[in-house]
């Protein structure tokens, strides 16, 4: 299970108005970011990215032992 207190959530607004959502795990250093679609709700995109991030963390733990 992922400890959400150790995950840093960043929403970065670029000069051209686009936004990037970034997740970073403080312990492992794993980071994942994605440009957000303006036509889709941010919450929905965040939830999907968080699912991918959790799977990547679980895989990293299996590999890293």
C-alpha positions, 0 to 999 in steps of 0.5 A: 500500500502506498503512503500518501504522506510520502508522495509529493503532488505538484501541479505546474502551470506552463507559460503557454497555459498548459498544466503538468501534474507530477507525482514524486515519491520522497523515499524512492525518488520515483517521479511521474508526470503528465501533461493534463488535457484541458477538456478533461476534469483534473481530478479524473486525470489525477486519479488515473495517474495515481493508479499508474504511479502506485503500480510503478512503485509496487513494481520498483519494490519487487525489483529493488527488494 
